[in-house]
């Protein structure tokens, strides 16, 4: 059998930015379920998790696995902005 994968030691800043990326992704999955149930902005609800996956994979590959790289941080911030805008749309503020 093969060797077990080596453990990766992350700094606290890298852990923070990794967590900051997970939160909008999980909320987008929840929004997808809500949108499919309510038949509300389904195209956006389907596209947003897909865009996150492609964006995060592209950013982390170009950042060479560094979660505190500015490219990764900007990708995370883009999805936090999207989260606020989608919350405003669904909440009826706009």
N, CA, C and O atoms as CSV, one atom per row, in Angstrom:
chain,resi,resn,atom,element,x,y,z
A,1,UNK,N,N,0.836,-1.178,0.000
A,1,UNK,CA,C,0.000,0.000,0.000
A,1,UNK,C,C,0.878,1.237,0.000
A,1,UNK,O,O,2.065,1.175,0.320
A,2,UNK,N,N,0.266,2.383,-0.370
A,2,UNK,CA,C,1.017,3.630,-0.468
A,2,UNK,C,C,1.222,4.284,0.880
A,2,UNK,O,O,0.631,3.905,1.891
A,3,UNK,N,N,2.065,5.259,0.853
A,3,UNK,CA,C,2.331,6.041,2.060
A,3,UNK,C,C,1.151,6.964,2.340
A,3,UNK,O,O,0.476,7.404,1.409
A,4,UNK,N,N,0.897,7.261,3.605
A,4,UNK,CA,C,-0.158,8.234,3.900
A,4,UNK,C,C,0.279,9.624,3.455
A,4,UNK,O,O,1.469,9.934,3.392
A,5,UNK,N,N,-0.698,10.437,3.155
A,5,UNK,CA,C,-0.403,11.801,2.700
A,5,UNK,C,C,0.252,12.591,3.830
A,5,UNK,O,O,-0.133,12.453,4.991
A,6,UNK,N,N,1.230,13.410,3.496
A,6,UNK,CA,C,1.876,14.203,4.546
A,6,UNK,C,C,0.924,15.269,5.079
A,6,UNK,O,O,0.106,15.817,4.340
A,7,UNK,N,N,1.046,15.549,6.359
A,7,UNK,CA,C,0.208,16.581,6.956
A,7,UNK,C,C,0.746,17.948,6.561
A,7,UNK,O,O,1.957,18.164,6.495
A,8,UNK,N,N,-0.163,18.850,6.304
A,8,UNK,CA,C,0.206,20.199,5.893
A,8,UNK,C,C,0.032,21.121,7.089
A,8,UNK,O,O,-1.050,21.196,7.670
A,9,UNK,N,N,1.081,21.810,7.448
A,9,UNK,CA,C,1.008,22.756,8.563
A,9,UNK,C,C,0.606,24.121,8.013
A,9,UNK,O,O,1.326,24.718,7.213
A,10,UNK,N,N,-0.541,24.599,8.448
A,10,UNK,CA,C,-1.041,25.897,8.008
A,10,UNK,C,C,-0.842,26.926,9.106
A,10,UNK,O,O,-0.953,26.620,10.293
A,11,UNK,N,N,-0.549,28.139,8.696
A,11,UNK,CA,C,-0.456,29.227,9.659
A,11,UNK,C,C,-1.865,29.655,10.061
A,11,UNK,O,O,-2.845,29.250,9.436
A,12,UNK,N,N,-1.960,30.463,11.090
A,12,UNK,CA,C,-3.287,30.919,11.527
A,12,UNK,C,C,-3.930,31.804,10.471
A,12,UNK,O,O,-5.151,31.782,10.310
A,13,UNK,N,N,-3.136,32.579,9.752
A,13,UNK,CA,C,-3.684,33.422,8.680
A,13,UNK,C,C,-4.236,32.561,7.547
A,13,UNK,O,O,-5.291,32.869,6.992
A,14,UNK,N,N,-3.537,31.492,7.204
A,14,UNK,CA,C,-4.010,30.599,6.159
A,14,UNK,C,C,-5.288,29.884,6.585
A,14,UNK,O,O,-6.196,29.702,5.774
A,15,UNK,N,N,-5.365,29.483,7.839
A,15,UNK,CA,C,-6.578,28.839,8.350
A,15,UNK,C,C,-7.758,29.803,8.317
A,15,UNK,O,O,-8.878,29.408,7.992
A,16,UNK,N,N,-7.509,31.059,8.653
A,16,UNK,CA,C,-8.567,32.064,8.639
A,16,UNK,C,C,-9.126,32.252,7.238
A,16,UNK,O,O,-10.343,32.290,7.059
A,17,UNK,N,N,-8.254,32.369,6.242
A,17,UNK,CA,C,-8.707,32.584,4.871
A,17,UNK,C,C,-9.333,31.334,4.273
A,17,UNK,O,O,-10.216,31.434,3.421
A,18,UNK,N,N,-8.890,30.161,4.704
A,18,UNK,CA,C,-9.543,28.929,4.260
A,18,UNK,C,C,-10.965,28.857,4.821
A,18,UNK,O,O,-11.900,28.492,4.109
A,19,UNK,N,N,-11.122,29.203,6.087
A,19,UNK,CA,C,-12.451,29.235,6.693
A,19,UNK,C,C,-13.326,30.301,6.034
A,19,UNK,O,O,-14.519,30.088,5.822
A,20,UNK,N,N,-12.733,31.435,5.714
A,20,UNK,CA,C,-13.485,32.505,5.060
A,20,UNK,C,C,-13.967,32.084,3.676
A,20,UNK,O,O,-14.954,32.626,3.180
A,21,UNK,N,N,-13.297,31.140,3.053
A,21,UNK,CA,C,-13.738,30.628,1.756
A,21,UNK,C,C,-14.831,29.577,1.910
A,21,UNK,O,O,-15.704,29.457,1.050
A,22,UNK,N,N,-14.787,28.826,2.987
A,22,UNK,CA,C,-15.754,27.744,3.190
A,22,UNK,C,C,-17.145,28.302,3.504
A,22,UNK,O,O,-18.149,27.743,3.063
A,23,UNK,N,N,-17.208,29.379,4.249
A,23,UNK,CA,C,-18.503,29.914,4.690
A,23,UNK,C,C,-19.390,30.309,3.508
A,23,UNK,O,O,-20.532,29.854,3.452
A,24,UNK,N,N,-18.918,31.146,2.544
A,24,UNK,CA,C,-19.814,31.457,1.425
A,24,UNK,C,C,-20.147,30.242,0.564
A,24,UNK,O,O,-21.229,30.168,-0.017
A,25,UNK,N,N,-19.209,29.279,0.482
A,25,UNK,CA,C,-19.507,28.086,-0.313
A,25,UNK,C,C,-20.647,27.286,0.314
A,25,UNK,O,O,-21.569,26.869,-0.386
A,26,UNK,N,N,-20.589,27.073,1.614
A,26,UNK,CA,C,-21.663,26.334,2.265
A,26,UNK,C,C,-22.987,27.092,2.211
A,26,UNK,O,O,-24.047,26.487,2.049
A,27,UNK,N,N,-22.924,28.407,2.345
A,27,UNK,CA,C,-24.144,29.201,2.235
A,27,UNK,C,C,-24.707,29.157,0.812
A,27,UNK,O,O,-25.922,29.201,0.625
A,28,UNK,N,N,-23.819,29.069,-0.199
A,28,UNK,CA,C,-24.303,28.972,-1.577
A,28,UNK,C,C,-25.012,27.643,-1.814
A,28,UNK,O,O,-25.976,27.583,-2.578
A,29,UNK,N,N,-24.547,26.585,-1.169
A,29,UNK,CA,C,-25.231,25.293,-1.284
A,29,UNK,C,C,-26.607,25.378,-0.604
A,29,UNK,O,O,-27.594,24.851,-1.118
A,30,UNK,N,N,-26.659,26.039,0.545
A,30,UNK,CA,C,-27.947,26.250,1.208
A,30,UNK,C,C,-28.876,27.116,0.375
A,30,UNK,O,O,-30.076,26.851,0.300
A,31,UNK,N,N,-28.323,28.156,-0.257
A,31,UNK,CA,C,-29.117,29.020,-1.133
A,31,UNK,C,C,-29.629,28.242,-2.337
A,31,UNK,O,O,-30.741,28.481,-2.807
A,32,UNK,N,N,-28.824,27.314,-2.833
A,32,UNK,CA,C,-29.250,26.477,-3.958
A,32,UNK,C,C,-30.476,25.654,-3.571
A,32,UNK,O,O,-31.432,25.562,-4.340
A,33,UNK,N,N,-30.448,25.064,-2.392
A,33,UNK,CA,C,-31.604,24.303,-1.931
A,33,UNK,C,C,-32.830,25.179,-1.754
A,33,UNK,O,O,-33.935,24.788,-2.131
A,34,UNK,N,N,-32.642,26.364,-1.183
A,34,UNK,CA,C,-33.749,27.301,-0.999
A,34,UNK,C,C,-34.323,27.749,-2.343
A,34,UNK,O,O,-35.540,27.806,-2.521
A,35,UNK,N,N,-33.426,28.068,-3.291
A,35,UNK,CA,C,-33.874,28.543,-4.599
A,35,UNK,C,C,-34.614,27.461,-5.370
A,35,UNK,O,O,-35.610,27.745,-6.035
A,36,UNK,N,N,-34.142,26.238,-5.289
A,36,UNK,CA,C,-34.836,25.155,-5.978
A,36,UNK,C,C,-36.192,24.881,-5.354
A,36,UNK,O,O,-37.133,24.512,-6.057
A,37,UNK,N,N,-36.307,25.055,-4.042
A,37,UNK,CA,C,-37.576,24.847,-3.357
A,37,UNK,C,C,-38.570,25.956,-3.680
A,37,UNK,O,O,-39.752,25.690,-3.898
A,38,UNK,N,N,-38.095,27.195,-3.711
A,38,UNK,CA,C,-38.976,28.346,-3.922
A,38,UNK,C,C,-39.114,28.739,-5.386
A,38,UNK,O,O,-39.922,29.606,-5.719
A,39,UNK,N,N,-38.336,28.113,-6.265
A,39,UNK,CA,C,-38.296,28.467,-7.695
A,39,UNK,C,C,-37.928,29.939,-7.864
A,39,UNK,O,O,-38.575,30.676,-8.609
A,40,UNK,N,N,-36.871,30.351,-7.153
A,40,UNK,CA,C,-36.439,31.745,-7.104
A,40,UNK,C,C,-34.990,31.838,-7.575
A,40,UNK,O,O,-34.121,31.144,-7.048
A,41,UNK,N,N,-34.727,32.684,-8.552
A,41,UNK,CA,C,-33.396,32.921,-9.135
A,41,UNK,C,C,-32.560,31.631,-9.222
A,41,UNK,O,O,-31.448,31.554,-8.700
A,42,UNK,N,N,-33.119,30.647,-9.881
A,42,UNK,CA,C,-32.464,29.338,-9.928
A,42,UNK,C,C,-31.167,29.367,-10.739
A,42,UNK,O,O,-30.221,28.654,-10.404
A,43,UNK,N,N,-31.106,30.168,-11.788
A,43,UNK,CA,C,-29.882,30.222,-12.591
A,43,UNK,C,C,-28.724,30.728,-11.739
A,43,UNK,O,O,-27.625,30.175,-11.790
A,44,UNK,N,N,-28.962,31.762,-10.966
A,44,UNK,CA,C,-27.929,32.292,-10.084
A,44,UNK,C,C,-27.547,31.283,-9.011
A,44,UNK,O,O,-26.368,31.118,-8.696
A,45,UNK,N,N,-28.531,30.619,-8.460
A,45,UNK,CA,C,-28.272,29.648,-7.395
A,45,UNK,C,C,-27.473,28.452,-7.899
A,45,UNK,O,O,-26.684,27.880,-7.147
A,46,UNK,N,N,-27.660,28.071,-9.141
A,46,UNK,CA,C,-26.899,26.963,-9.714
A,46,UNK,C,C,-25.507,27.426,-10.127
A,46,UNK,O,O,-24.529,26.700,-9.946
A,47,UNK,N,N,-25.418,28.627,-10.680
A,47,UNK,CA,C,-24.138,29.115,-11.204
A,47,UNK,C,C,-23.166,29.527,-10.101
A,47,UNK,O,O,-21.956,29.371,-10.262
A,48,UNK,N,N,-23.672,30.048,-8.988
A,48,UNK,CA,C,-22.764,30.573,-7.965
A,48,UNK,C,C,-21.849,29.510,-7.360
A,48,UNK,O,O,-20.646,29.752,-7.263
A,49,UNK,N,N,-22.357,28.340,-6.945
A,49,UNK,CA,C,-21.415,27.317,-6.447
A,49,UNK,C,C,-20.424,26.858,-7.518
A,49,UNK,O,O,-19.261,26.586,-7.220
A,50,UNK,N,N,-20.889,26.773,-8.760
A,50,UNK,CA,C,-19.986,26.377,-9.845
A,50,UNK,C,C,-18.886,27.418,-10.042
A,50,UNK,O,O,-17.721,27.066,-10.226
A,51,UNK,N,N,-19.251,28.686,-10.005
A,51,UNK,CA,C,-18.249,29.750,-10.132
A,51,UNK,C,C,-17.262,29.724,-8.973
A,51,UNK,O,O,-16.073,29.981,-9.163
A,52,UNK,N,N,-17.741,29.418,-7.784
A,52,UNK,CA,C,-16.841,29.326,-6.638
A,52,UNK,C,C,-15.850,28.187,-6.807
A,52,UNK,O,O,-14.660,28.344,-6.533
A,53,UNK,N,N,-16.339,27.052,-7.256
A,53,UNK,CA,C,-15.444,25.907,-7.434
A,53,UNK,C,C,-14.354,26.235,-8.440
A,53,UNK,O,O,-13.172,26.025,-8.167
A,54,UNK,N,N,-14.743,26.751,-9.609
A,54,UNK,CA,C,-13.750,27.087,-10.635
A,54,UNK,C,C,-12.821,28.196,-10.156
A,54,UNK,O,O,-11.617,28.146,-10.409
A,55,UNK,N,N,-13.359,29.182,-9.476
A,55,UNK,CA,C,-12.540,30.291,-8.987
A,55,UNK,C,C,-11.558,29.867,-7.919
A,55,UNK,O,O,-10.388,30.247,-7.956
A,56,UNK,N,N,-12.034,29.075,-6.959
A,56,UNK,CA,C,-11.151,28.638,-5.882
A,56,UNK,C,C,-10.067,27.692,-6.388
A,56,UNK,O,O,-8.911,27.794,-5.976
A,57,UNK,N,N,-10.430,26.781,-7.270
A,57,UNK,CA,C,-9.435,25.854,-7.809
A,57,UNK,C,C,-8.383,26.610,-8.613
A,57,UNK,O,O,-7.187,26.345,-8.485
A,58,UNK,N,N,-8.833,27.557,-9.446
A,58,UNK,CA,C,-7.883,28.344,-10.228
A,58,UNK,C,C,-6.987,29.207,-9.357
A,58,UNK,O,O,-5.786,29.316,-9.603
A,59,UNK,N,N,-7.574,29.819,-8.341
A,59,UNK,CA,C,-6.788,30.704,-7.473
A,59,UNK,C,C,-5.772,29.925,-6.648
A,59,UNK,O,O,-4.628,30.356,-6.509
A,60,UNK,N,N,-6.177,28.788,-6.103
A,60,UNK,CA,C,-5.251,28.047,-5.246
A,60,UNK,C,C,-4.157,27.379,-6.066
A,60,UNK,O,O,-3.044,27.184,-5.576
A,61,UNK,N,N,-4.466,27.029,-7.311
A,61,UNK,CA,C,-3.404,26.442,-8.138
A,61,UNK,C,C,-2.386,27.504,-8.545
A,61,UNK,O,O,-1.189,27.221,-8.601
A,62,UNK,N,N,-2.847,28.720,-8.828
A,62,UNK,CA,C,-1.921,29.795,-9.181
A,62,UNK,C,C,-1.175,30.322,-7.957
A,62,UNK,O,O,-0.068,30.847,-8.079
A,63,UNK,N,N,-1.783,30.183,-6.777
A,63,UNK,CA,C,-1.141,30.621,-5.538
A,63,UNK,C,C,-0.242,29.537,-4.962
A,63,UNK,O,O,0.356,29.722,-3.902
A,64,UNK,N,N,-0.145,28.407,-5.655
A,64,UNK,CA,C,0.712,27.283,-5.242
A,64,UNK,C,C,0.380,26.775,-3.836
A,64,UNK,O,O,1.270,26.450,-3.050
A,65,UNK,N,N,-0.930,26.714,-3.538
A,65,UNK,CA,C,-1.380,26.145,-2.277
A,65,UNK,C,C,-1.349,27.074,-1.079
A,65,UNK,O,O,-1.614,26.643,0.043
A,66,UNK,N,N,-1.032,28.339,-1.297
A,66,UNK,CA,C,-0.931,29.291,-0.185
A,66,UNK,C,C,-2.272,29.993,0.007
A,66,UNK,O,O,-2.688,30.798,-0.827
A,67,UNK,N,N,-2.944,29.681,1.115
A,67,UNK,CA,C,-4.250,30.286,1.392
A,67,UNK,C,C,-4.149,31.745,1.819
A,67,UNK,O,O,-5.173,32.420,1.922
A,68,UNK,N,N,-2.958,32.243,2.067
A,68,UNK,CA,C,-2.813,33.657,2.424
A,68,UNK,C,C,-2.267,34.478,1.253
A,68,UNK,O,O,-1.861,35.626,1.434
A,69,UNK,N,N,-2.257,33.894,0.067
A,69,UNK,CA,C,-1.802,34.593,-1.138
A,69,UNK,C,C,-2.840,35.659,-1.512
A,69,UNK,O,O,-4.037,35.420,-1.354
A,70,UNK,N,N,-2.410,36.830,-2.004
A,70,UNK,CA,C,-3.368,37.885,-2.366
A,70,UNK,C,C,-4.399,37.463,-3.412
A,70,UNK,O,O,-5.533,37.941,-3.379
A,71,UNK,N,N,-4.030,36.583,-4.332
A,71,UNK,CA,C,-4.988,36.105,-5.326
A,71,UNK,C,C,-6.104,35.305,-4.662
A,71,UNK,O,O,-7.274,35.464,-5.009
A,72,UNK,N,N,-5.747,34.452,-3.715
A,72,UNK,CA,C,-6.743,33.673,-2.989
A,72,UNK,C,C,-7.639,34.594,-2.161
A,72,UNK,O,O,-8.859,34.429,-2.140
A,73,UNK,N,N,-7.031,35.553,-1.488
A,73,UNK,CA,C,-7.791,36.484,-0.651
A,73,UNK,C,C,-8.781,37.289,-1.494
A,73,UNK,O,O,-9.920,37.501,-1.077
A,74,UNK,N,N,-8.354,37.738,-2.672
A,74,UNK,CA,C,-9.269,38.494,-3.530
A,74,UNK,C,C,-10.414,37.618,-4.028
A,74,UNK,O,O,-11.544,38.089,-4.152
A,75,UNK,N,N,-10.134,36.355,-4.312
A,75,UNK,CA,C,-11.192,35.433,-4.731
A,75,UNK,C,C,-12.207,35.238,-3.610
A,75,UNK,O,O,-13.411,35.207,-3.864
A,76,UNK,N,N,-11.740,35.107,-2.394
A,76,UNK,CA,C,-12.637,34.943,-1.247
A,76,UNK,C,C,-13.481,36.205,-1.055
A,76,UNK,O,O,-14.685,36.116,-0.812
A,77,UNK,N,N,-12.856,37.369,-1.164
A,77,UNK,CA,C,-13.594,38.625,-0.971
A,77,UNK,C,C,-14.654,38.832,-2.048
A,77,UNK,O,O,-15.723,39.374,-1.767
A,78,UNK,N,N,-14.370,38.408,-3.269
A,78,UNK,CA,C,-15.370,38.504,-4.340
A,78,UNK,C,C,-16.618,37.714,-3.962
A,78,UNK,O,O,-17.736,38.175,-4.190
A,79,UNK,N,N,-16.437,36.538,-3.390
A,79,UNK,CA,C,-17.596,35.725,-3.040
A,79,UNK,C,C,-18.305,36.237,-1.791
A,79,UNK,O,O,-19.504,36.008,-1.631
A,80,UNK,N,N,-17.595,36.920,-0.910
A,80,UNK,CA,C,-18.273,37.575,0.220
A,80,UNK,C,C,-19.129,38.737,-0.282
A,80,UNK,O,O,-20.234,38.953,0.217
A,81,UNK,N,N,-18.633,39.476,-1.252
A,81,UNK,CA,C,-19.428,40.558,-1.842
A,81,UNK,C,C,-20.659,39.979,-2.531
A,81,UNK,O,O,-21.758,40.517,-2.402
A,82,UNK,N,N,-20.473,38.879,-3.264
A,82,UNK,CA,C,-21.611,38.222,-3.908
A,82,UNK,C,C,-22.623,37.746,-2.875
A,82,UNK,O,O,-23.830,37.832,-3.102
A,83,UNK,N,N,-22.140,37.246,-1.745
A,83,UNK,CA,C,-23.033,36.798,-0.679
A,83,UNK,C,C,-23.898,37.945,-0.170
A,83,UNK,O,O,-25.098,37.774,0.046
A,84,UNK,N,N,-23.299,39.094,0.017
A,84,UNK,CA,C,-24.057,40.265,0.491
A,84,UNK,C,C,-25.068,40.704,-0.557
A,84,UNK,O,O,-26.204,41.030,-0.213
A,85,UNK,N,N,-24.682,40.718,-1.824
A,85,UNK,CA,C,-25.602,41.133,-2.884
A,85,UNK,C,C,-26.762,40.148,-3.053
A,85,UNK,O,O,-27.907,40.560,-3.241
A,86,UNK,N,N,-26.468,38.868,-2.985
A,86,UNK,CA,C,-27.530,37.868,-3.108
A,86,UNK,C,C,-28.456,37.928,-1.894
A,86,UNK,O,O,-29.669,37.760,-2.023
A,87,UNK,N,N,-27.883,38.167,-0.722
A,87,UNK,CA,C,-28.722,38.341,0.465
A,87,UNK,C,C,-29.646,39.539,0.338
A,87,UNK,O,O,-30.788,39.498,0.795
A,88,UNK,N,N,-29.159,40.600,-0.277
A,88,UNK,CA,C,-30.003,41.781,-0.485
A,88,UNK,C,C,-31.113,41.483,-1.491
A,88,UNK,O,O,-32.239,41.954,-1.330
A,89,UNK,N,N,-30.804,40.710,-2.518
A,89,UNK,CA,C,-31.821,40.370,-3.521
A,89,UNK,C,C,-32.889,39.486,-2.892
A,89,UNK,O,O,-34.082,39.755,-3.029
A,90,UNK,N,N,-32.468,38.446,-2.211
A,90,UNK,CA,C,-33.426,37.501,-1.625
A,90,UNK,C,C,-34.193,38.163,-0.480
A,90,UNK,O,O,-35.384,37.910,-0.296
A,91,UNK,N,N,-33.511,39.006,0.281
A,91,UNK,CA,C,-34.156,39.685,1.400
A,91,UNK,C,C,-35.104,40.797,0.976
A,91,UNK,O,O,-35.880,41.296,1.791
A,92,UNK,N,N,-35.047,41.183,-0.278
A,92,UNK,CA,C,-35.965,42.192,-0.792
A,92,UNK,C,C,-35.515,43.621,-0.521
A,92,UNK,O,O,-36.322,44.546,-0.606
A,93,UNK,N,N,-34.255,43.815,-0.199
A,93,UNK,CA,C,-33.757,45.157,0.082
A,93,UNK,C,C,-33.626,45.959,-1.200
A,93,UNK,O,O,-33.903,47.158,-1.226
A,94,UNK,N,N,-33.203,45.290,-2.261
A,94,UNK,CA,C,-32.981,45.986,-3.537
A,94,UNK,C,C,-34.279,46.157,-4.263
A,94,UNK,O,O,-34.305,46.720,-5.357
